[in-house]
Amino acid sequence: MQGLQMVDLKRQYQNIKTEVDAAIQSVIDNTAFINGPEVKHFATELANYLGVKHVIPCANGTDALQIALMALGLKPGDEVITPSFTYIATVEVVALLRLKPVFVDVDADTFTMNIDSVRNAITDKTKAIIPVHLYGQSVNMEELLALANEKNIPVIEDNAQAIGGTYTFKDGTQKKTGSMGIIGCTSFFPSKNLGCYGDGGAMFTNDDALAEQLSMIANHGQKVRYYHEMVGCNSRLDSIQAAVLRIKLRKLDEYCDARRAAADYYDNAFANNANIITPHRAAYSTHVFHQYTLQVKVDRDKVQELLAEKGIPSMIYYPVSSHKQEMLKEFGGAEYHLPVTDFLNTCVISLPIHTELTSEELRYISEHVHAIVNQLSK
Ligand SMILES: *Cc1c(COP(=O)(O)O)cnc(C)c1O
């Protein structure tokens, strides 16, 4: 089978080409490339979708996390708790701001932050917690928020992989992922569930004062042009990206459903293979399957190699966790005991998942994964 991709953005574009082309052309015709009406409309529409008061667009998901931390006014050396098992951006911004990342372990079934691990990591220097809704499923926010509220620690959600997800609290209340912490952050990188055709990101909050801070920081620390109240940065979403995002936001639920349907197919296909663990679905969260990630009990790198021979791409998210990265060595990687994180580095493998996978492709991929894992388990 030819042309299998982890994410097939070309095929997705073919299906929305007329709308997207017209929207992009209209931005060019109007030449309001920066901060044009498309950006404002998109921010309002996303705020409505998420059920939050404010959406502040910015240049990318990494900036969103950085600006969120800046808005909390933390001081060098303040501690920020994050999982080590995440994309590096979550932790990099902490180090960049001279704050101290404190790494916690994840749960083996959901791949997300273990709340006991967070409880044990809290000190009187802890000034923020960044849960990461990894692969498309929420952290156990009910327990995390209870803990954070008790200790009065702000929570910034890294929602880059889970936009569109819904969390259900024990009393039945539902909230969108990214809308539960004091600030939520996301990325519109092309391959994300809500991706644009370049770079983009956003922050969400219900707090008016924080919203003002976030907008100011993203705009050179100014509210009034040329009057700079604080050191900020330059982080903007451009109008062409906003125009694309407005179209894709309307399809986001449908896109999440398509990803879930592909995940259902894989779940069924691997249900009876004792050497494959399929991703667990937590009762409190929908799963939007930014990634479909298996744990295999055979030589994982060999699985990847043999899949490639069949034209099946796969990815390892992530082969090395943050606490072991050279970049972060001053934060004492060797001192950490994160057994689940270390174990997952060796056995996770993500399969192609996107909005346009056909049943023939799903069948082809799962049959080969099965056969290869069985062959390697002998
Ligand atoms: C993609 C991603 C980011 C960073 O987003 P960019 O837009 O690439 O800067 C941050 N955190 C997580 C978990 C991500 O997956």
PDBQT file of the ligand as one rigid body, heavy atoms in Angstrom, charges set to zero:
ROOT
HETATM    1  C1  LIG A 401       2.845  20.801  19.888  1.00  0.00    +0.000 C 
HETATM    2  C2  LIG A 401       2.975  20.924  21.352  1.00  0.00    +0.000 A 
HETATM    3  C3  LIG A 401       3.438  22.106  21.968  1.00  0.00    +0.000 A 
HETATM    4  C4  LIG A 401       4.048  23.255  21.221  1.00  0.00    +0.000 C 
HETATM    5  O1  LIG A 401       3.351  23.782  20.176  1.00  0.00    +0.000 OA
HETATM    6  P1  LIG A 401       4.087  24.589  18.988  1.00  0.00    +0.000 P 
HETATM    7  O2  LIG A 401       2.969  25.245  18.279  1.00  0.00    +0.000 OA
HETATM    8  O3  LIG A 401       4.819  23.584  18.167  1.00  0.00    +0.000 OA
HETATM    9  O4  LIG A 401       5.021  25.576  19.617  1.00  0.00    +0.000 OA
HETATM   10  C5  LIG A 401       3.428  22.162  23.353  1.00  0.00    +0.000 A 
HETATM   11  N1  LIG A 401       3.035  21.130  24.098  1.00  0.00    +0.000 NA
HETATM   12  C6  LIG A 401       2.619  19.969  23.542  1.00  0.00    +0.000 A 
HETATM   13  C7  LIG A 401       2.164  18.861  24.440  1.00  0.00    +0.000 C 
HETATM   14  C8  LIG A 401       2.582  19.827  22.160  1.00  0.00    +0.000 A 
HETATM   15  O5  LIG A 401       2.181  18.663  21.627  1.00  0.00    +0.000 OA
ENDROOT
TORSDOF 0
